[in-house]
Amino acid sequence: MKPRDHSRLLSVLADEYTRRSPRSAAINKDALRVLVDGGSHSIRLLRPFPPRIREARGAFVTDEDGHRILDFWQGHHANILGHNPEEITNPLSEGFTRGFGLQSGFTDALQVHAAELLCARTGAERVRFTTSGSLATMYAIMLARAATSREKVLKVGGGWHGAQPWGLVGVDYHTDTMHNFEQAESRGLPEGVADQVLVARFNDIGMLEDQFRKHGKSIACFILEPFMASAGSLPASLAFLGAARDLTRKHGTLLIFDEVIAGFRFCAGGTSRVTAIQPDLATFAKIIGGGMPVAAVAGTAQVMELAGRGGGVRFSGGTYSCHPASMLASVAMMRHLVDHENEIYPALATLGEEARRTVERALRDGGLPARCTGDGNDALPGSSMGSVHFPYDQSRPFDSPEQTRNPEVCDVVLSDTVLQLALLLEDVFVMHGLGSISTAHTTQDVSRLGDACLKAARRITALS
Ligand SMILES: Cc1ncc(COP(=O)(O)O)c(C=O)c1O
């Protein structure tokens, strides 16, 4: 189906949004003079302009116009305890007061505690920290290519592994080509990088076998998200993860779980903790940073030692690697999640389920039948994530990036842009239609989300 044109609807919503947010509008004018597109992260720069936030606590952020916005984006899904939780801010304040927090340029005991926690909860033998998920996946791929002396990187079409050369291939769905998920998504990449990346289909064991049959000898690593977030809140099946483990082992390829989203989201640890499938390398970021820029590559000693003295892989650290305040936040976050695992994760899963069903019900009642993905499965039960989609054919299965990101299968502009702006008019912030639940969210917040979805859907149908 040809994508619908929502430009008139968007312009009416944008006018109303502009009227009620004069401060954010004014700041945006200044921002456009000095920042590219008015900011530094394109997903935050919604149109006509983003709400400029001055405070954030728990489930809410407050913008410069005084709107108290119920937030399901929660720091790109990092804030599993909500915004600025005391569990993290107290140790940070205490650290700064005693003279520990800003950059030291030395090493300390805290990063040992962080690495011990990460190893204990993920089955890894060695860890090296860095500062972003993009860097972590880039280093993991460099380690795999060095360990295997092979060139190719196999990934899942639609997978997001951050902005690094191998990660910027096969992310967006292209309707105008035979190979919808195989293009380089950026100018300026090293020549030939697109040829180094092979693409598999999510949860499709047959195609995975096929790729290994054809290219097994040259594949250095298979990198995948156990839970695909930006591609539409889709969990990998246990069978797919198992096949990935078996095939990579058989072909001498390293298996990399990109757990930047999944890590500590479904349990206080990595995917191997719930699936018993151990990758060779795993990447973590977001939640493990406790709201600070922390990321990690964790894996077998044999592979990770390639980053060490004499190993030859220049994963040797950056100025802000293991930044003191970041490590304070990281240890506080991981310890809290480990100590309260049995209370936190079942509660998140229950509220996640309630949020997904509430959103579907409210949108349907408002005249916009939708599908909310993100339910847990046999690999990752108990999900607190969700995305909203508007498939043109509601009767077809809807469980892969080939559907969720294909504008000919579902109305991507309606879910990602129109609904986001309409919900912002109700003081609710979502990403891809929903986002993630934190421990700061309550059942009242979920019913408020439902009310907002109903109003937004009515507004959209009335204007359409
Ligand atoms: C699965 C996954 N990998 C890697 C990244 C990149 O992480 P960062 O944004 O910290 O560079 C992201 C970011 O959203 C992600 O979701």
The ligand as a Tripos MOL2 file, in Angstrom:
@<TRIPOS>MOLECULE
LIG
   16    16     1     0     0
SMALL
NO_CHARGES

@<TRIPOS>ATOM
      1 C1         20.8300   -2.0690   20.4400 C.3       1 LIG1
      2 C2         21.6280   -0.8030   20.3930 C.ar      1 LIG1
      3 N1         22.9390   -0.8670   20.1460 N.ar      1 LIG1
      4 C3         23.7210    0.2270   20.1250 C.ar      1 LIG1
      5 C4         23.1720    1.4690   20.3480 C.ar      1 LIG1
      6 C5         24.0520    2.6890   20.3230 C.3       1 LIG1
      7 O1         24.2240    3.1370   21.6110 O.3       1 LIG1
      8 P1         24.6330    4.6810   21.8790 P.3       1 LIG1
      9 O2         23.4460    5.4910   21.4980 O.co2     1 LIG1
     10 O3         24.9430    4.7070   23.3480 O.co2     1 LIG1
     11 O4         25.8250    4.9610   21.0580 O.co2     1 LIG1
     12 C6         21.8070    1.5900   20.6160 C.ar      1 LIG1
     13 C7         21.2090    2.9060   20.8690 C.2       1 LIG1
     14 O5         20.0350    3.1000   20.9060 O.2       1 LIG1
     15 C8         21.0080    0.4240   20.6390 C.ar      1 LIG1
     16 O6         19.6970    0.4800   20.8700 O.3       1 LIG1
@<TRIPOS>BOND
     1     1     2 1
     2     2     3 ar
     3     2    15 ar
     4     3     4 ar
     5     4     5 ar
     6     5     6 1
     7     5    12 ar
     8     6     7 1
     9     7     8 1
    10     8     9 2
    11     8    10 1
    12     8    11 1
    13    12    13 1
    14    12    15 ar
    15    13    14 2
    16    15    16 1
@<TRIPOS>SUBSTRUCTURE
     1 LIG1         1 GROUP 0 **** ****
